[in-house]
């Protein structure tokens, strides 16, 4: 019994192998991902991933990489045997996707693995290698093969009943996750990549990218050509890191957040905080949609990729700086350009001579106010008024009294404008501009009673100040308690319970109709409460409930079928 076996003992080697392998290969996506990364590390320029029955029957990955030398055949699938690193310190400068030496060994533990490989020296002849569940080579056969490697994984999770049942039950969902994963590698890698699945009949291609193509072309092959008008590229350079990527504008948002990819030093990864930041920034411009983006982050050192076996989680030491730079870069490309406008289908970012496109925000009073007499001078020492800013007074012509009291001046003297300093910024409220006189009074010999105008201004200012003080006092007075209808503002608990009342359908039978308002609202009384019922909304609610209870919807096939162009992920969602 377990109570008697209390002594410490080592776990059997086969048990340890299965325990560790179950953490590395957890589903269909990680199985194909490990093989894809091996092909990329081998320098392949063309990779084909073929699924049979969504990976339940077999997974085949074929590449044209360097191939496997014959001296590595016996140790190829052994645990923690690798050619990527030799010590832990090598992780600081690792440039390959894999480095732990666990992928092939773990695949052997959960499935049957056969490898066909050939190097440049041995091609066109290669070797077919068969390995057991412990990763030991059990057989080899000479076959025809060009340079490269083909790995066939069959019977995935055949020795793991629970995972096999889950894989068969959710095969399509697992394949959809694999498609999303392969799309990320197709964006960051400049290789020809093709993913297909064969259930019955001809294989169906899910991902295909052209070889040696630019980043934008690969993005469009994944996101679709319809997002091209909405994609915008951005860059950000800092001392310890750099950002480069594409993000969709607000008008190109999606209903889901599935097309959002991050890459750190060329490695696809999951970055929860940067992803949340991008969505929050985008939500500021388009609240109900999600952006499409692919953002590459290059960090100079200080990156830990050895957090999980699948290496999807990455620890960045300067993450706070990256978040700050990412937000700044996104705002710069998503913020609408205030100087850009569209008129009759023609957009312009800037126009030479801004005076031609900007309307004057205010008119100078000198265009409307008649010139004052020479004896009238503004009192500059008078304290600033709170409500009405004083008018600007301009002298454009010499008055007769002015010529009598002052020596003559040259006619070429420009108009002089004297104005009182504006009112203090602490004024409680800014009133509208008062225009004195009119354009019809601009006559050379016209006289104006400026003293009476000043008196009227002071009286009007006093009235406005009194009204303003009265309105401010009313705003400060507390509202009287409302007790009608059972609602009291002075009692928070009672008010909260009154506002949270629920109306049931049976309550409408007890209501007493008082009348109708505006041919669209029924005024009814229930106990001590008054209700205003929207007739139009009530009619729609009633008709909807009746349709739900009685209507029977019948459909028939279209005479001419409508063809929908859907991606593999969208197709899986539609079928489910």
Order of alpha helices (4+ residues) and beta strands (2+ residues): alpha-alpha-beta-beta-alpha-beta-beta-beta-beta-alpha-alpha-beta-beta-alpha-beta-beta-beta-beta-alpha-beta-beta-beta-alpha-beta-beta-beta-alpha-beta-alpha-alpha-alpha-beta-beta-beta-alpha-alpha
